[in-house]
């Protein structure tokens, strides 16, 4: 028997249902160092007049795909030499 999971956002201010993709998430840092995350609707967001206030948090950490495997693969500052073919030229022999 299968199960189905339904995700539904409910506003933390007025307990109204928020359609998918329309929820605003606010992170609040309290003076004691704890943080609280609130989900609110667009109507509540505009009612609080928060637009344009505060700072946008920058993304932190490495970008995807810039892992240590690429760094270990040869970023020592030296370039590899091209291998020479048996006839002595730098290009492989045409066949």
ABEGO torsion letter per residue (X at the ends): XBBBBBBBBBBAAAGBBBBBGABBBBBBBBAAGBBBBBBBBAAAAAAAGABGBEBBBBBBEBBBGABAAAAAAGAAGBBBBBBBBAAGBABBBBX
